[in-house]
Amino acid sequence: MSDRRLMTADNEEVVWIFVGGKNPNPSAAFSNRKSAEDWIAQTKLSGMLTAYPLNIPVYDWAIRKGIFKPLKPYQSSPKFIAGFSSAGLEHYHYEDGINQTD
C-alpha cells in the first residue's frame, strides 16, 4: 500500500476518488491512497478507488497517454467526453473493506 499523492508512471498529481457499489456518485475524495484505504477498511465499504489526475480531463489524459484515440465523430462529442472514463487510471476494487485488486 502506498501513501503518495503522485502516480507512479509520470509523477502526475492525483486525487483519489471512491465510488461505492452501484452508486454512480463519488462518496469521498482523498489526497493519498493510504487515507482512502484506511477509511474504506474502517467502514467496510465495497466499491472502487480511482486516482484521477489533477488539472487535466480524463479524456485528454487518455489521449495523451496513447490509451485512447477517437476514431469516430461521436467520440469527440461533448456527451461522449462528459461520460468518458478510462480503465487505464490506477484503480482498486474493494469488497467489505478488503482490497480485491492487490
Long-range contacts (C-beta under 8 A, 24 or more apart in sequence): 1-33, 1-34, 1-37, 1-102, 2-33, 2-34, 3-32, 3-33, 3-34, 3-35, 4-32, 4-33, 5-31, 5-32, 7-51, 7-53, 7-90, 8-90, 12-53, 12-54, 12-56, 13-53, 13-54, 13-55, 14-51, 14-52, 14-53, 14-54, 14-90, 15-51, 15-52, 15-54, 16-49, 16-50, 16-51, 16-52, 17-49, 17-50, 17-52, 18-45, 18-47, 18-48, 18-49, 19-47, 19-48, 19-50, 20-45, 20-46, 20-47, 21-46, 21-47, 23-47, 37-92, 37-99, 40-94, 40-97, 41-97, 41-98, 42-97, 43-97, 44-96, 44-97, 45-94, 45-96, 45-97, 46-94, 46-95, 46-96, 46-97, 47-93, 47-94, 48-91, 48-92, 48-93, 48-94, 49-91, 49-92, 49-94, 50-89, 50-90, 50-91, 50-92, 51-89, 51-90, 51-91, 52-89, 53-89, 57-81, 57-84, 58-84, 58-85, 58-86, 58-89, 59-84, 61-86, 62-86, 62-88
